[in-house]
Amino acid sequence: MGTVFSFDVRTPPTPRIRAALTNAVAWLHHVDAVFSPYRPDSQISHLRDRTLTLDKCDPDVQDILKFCAELSAETGGRFTASPGGRLDPSGAVKGWAIERASDLLFAAGAVDHCVNGGGDVQTRGEPEPGEPWRIGVADPRDRTRIAAVIEGRDIAVATSGTAERGPHILDPATGRPATALLSLTLAGRRLTRTDALATAAFAMGDEARTWLAARPDLHAYTVTAAGDVHATPAFTTHNGVPWLHL
């Protein structure tokens, strides 16, 4: 998927947990092999080139494309499985893959862990007894600086932005890269939905604030291209830093 994944497992290791970790890594490689739009041998590439039909694909492909259609309806078309007219459901795949990897670990007894894929995070339990996970949000204007903190148990955090890959998220309404925002971070409970909606909200640009205001279950920290910072009401200030506890 063109990024780095890490696993932070705080539950004492058992043979079952070690096996689950191996399976989680294998799962991520499988997802990349099936869904990568950059691999000519992936099912997504074959679908795009019309050398494969949907009914011959892995059932997960059908499920993801259905999920993408639902997201498109929910976001007024700002989420799409075909940005720029080219089949690429990556905006829904990474968060889903990370959450599924987390589920594999949890089912094996690793009740306290964090899975991080390119800065998109799914946590379960807690890192230490009585302590929440704390996820730092990097400032897109200075990647060495933590701009905000999100903490809690069983939380999902996803960021969409231009800091690492430049303007790469297309706004389906215009067909051009979305540039009104530098970054948008969403926090929720499950990463599949949180990550995909972060992509859609980023594509909305300035409209994202109004759209998010009508969805109190979504918590957002946003930096605009002009450098203005906005946070949804659940954020408070701690030592001068926006802080969200879920």
N, C-alpha and C positions, 0 to 999 in steps of 0.2 A: 504493500500500500504506500510505498515511498516515504515511510517515516519510521521512527524508532519506538518500540514498545518496551515497557518495563513492568515488572511484577514485584510488589512489596508485600510479602506474606508475613504477617505477625503471629499467626497461630503456630504453635510448635509443630514442626514437620512430622508427618507420619508417612509410611509408604503410600498410603492412599492419596495424601495431599501431593507428594512428589509425582505420582503418576498423573494426577489431575493437572499439575503444572506442565508436564510434558504434553498432555493432551491439549491444553489450552494453546501452547505454542504451535502444535500441529494444526489446530483449528484456524489460527490466524494465517498460516501458510495456505491452508485450503481456501479460505476466503479470498486471499490474494489471487490464487490460481483461477478461481471461478469468476471473480468480479472485476479484476483489474482492466481498465480500459486501455492500458498501455501494453498489455501482453497480447500478441496476436493470436495466441492459442487459448485465451480465456473464453468462457461462454458469453460474456458480455460483448467481446469483440466479434465473436461469430454471429451473435444476434444482430449487432450493428451492421455487419457485412452481409446479413441475410443468408449466411451459410448454415444457420441453425434456427430451428423454430422453438418458440417458447415451451411448447409441450414436451420437447426433448431435453429441456434444461433441468438442472438440479431444482427440486421443489423450492429451495431457498430463493432462487432467482424470481420465481413467480411471486413469492411472498413479499420480497423487497419491492418489486415493481408495483404490486398492489398497495403497499405502504406508501410508496412515492406518490401514487395517484391520490391517496387520502390526504397526504400532506399538501399536495397542490391545491386541493379543494379547500383545505383549512386556511391556507395562506394566500388565497386569491391568486394563485398561479406563481407566487414568488419562490416556491420550491418546485423544481422540475427534475425528472430523471433524464432529461435530454437538454442540458444547457448548450446553447448555441446550435441546437438542432442535432446534436450528436449524443447517442445513448451513453450515459455515464451516471449511474446512480450512486456515485461515491459519496455524495452528501448525506446519504442515509446508511451507507454500508459500514463506515468506520465505527461510529458509535454503537451500532448494532453488534458488530464483531467484538468490540471491547466488552460490552455488557454480557454477551454470551460467554466469553472467556471467564468473566467474573462469576457467572452462574455455575460454570464447571468447577471452579475452585470452591465456591460456597457449598455446593452439593457434596463435595468430598470432605467437608469438615473444616475448611479454611474460612472460618467465619469472620476473621479480621484480616482484611487485605485491601490493597489498592492496585488497580490496573490502569496504566497510563499509556495512551497511544498518541504520540505527537502533541501532548499537552491537553488532550481530552481524557477525562478521568472518571472512573467508576470506583467508589469505595464501598466497603462493607464493614460493619462493626466499628472497631476503634483501634488505633495504633498502640495504645497503652491503656491499661485499665483506668477508666474514668476520664480519658482524654479523647477529644474529637479529632478527626482528621482535619488538617488545615491545608488548604490549597491556595497558593499564592498566584495572583493574576499579574502577569508581566505588563509593564507599561509599554505600549507599542512605540512610544517615542524614545524610550531608553530601556532596552531589554535587561539591563542590569538592575533595574529598580522594580520593586514590588508595588504595584499601584493599588491593589485591593486584596482582601483575604476573605475566603469563604470556608467556613468550618461546619462540621457536623458528622453524624453517623449515617451511613447508607445514603451518600449524596453523589450526584453526578454533576460535573462541571465541564462545559465545552466552550471553546473560544473560536470565533471566526474573525479573520483579519488579514491585513496586508503585510505585517511586519516580516514574516519569514519568506513568503512566496510572491510578494508583490500583489497587484490587483488581479486576482485569479478567479474571484467569484462573480459570475455573470448575473446581471439583473434580467430575468426573463422578460420584463416589461419593455426593456430597451434593446436587449441583445448585446449590451456593452458591459464592461466590468463595473461593478459597484464601487464607487470611490467616495461616497459621502461620509463613511465611517472609517476610522483606522482599525478599530477592533470592537467586538461585541462578545461579551461573556454571558452565558446563561447558566443558571444553577437550578437543578431539580433533583429528582430521586432516581430516575432511570435514564441512562445515557442514550439509548436508541432515539427516543423522542427529543431529549434535550439537545443533542448534537445536531440533529436535522433541523430543528427549529432555530438554532443559532445561525445556521447557514441561511435560512429563509429570512430571518430578521435582519441579518447583515445586508442582504440584497435589497431590503426595503429602504435602507438608508434612513433619512430623517423621519420617514413614516413609521419606523419601528417603535418609537416611543409611544405613539398613540395606540398601535396594535398591542403592545405589551401591557399598557395600562388597563386594557380590558381583560387581561389574563393574570389574575393575582397568583396563580400557581407557578408562574415563571418569574424568576428574579434575574435582573440584568444589570450589568455594569458596562457602560459604553463610552468610548472616546471617539469624538468626531474628527473629521479631517482638519477642522479649524482648531482642534485642541481642547474643545469643550468636553467636560466630563459629566455624565448623567448616570444616576443609580436609582433603581426602583425603591419604593418606600421601606422595604424590609432591611435595607442597608443602614447601619449606624456608623458613627465615627469613633475609632479607637486609636488614641495616640496619633491623630491626624490622618489615619488611613481608613477608607471605607471598609466596613466589616459586616459580613453577613453570617448569621448563625441559623442553620436549618435543623 
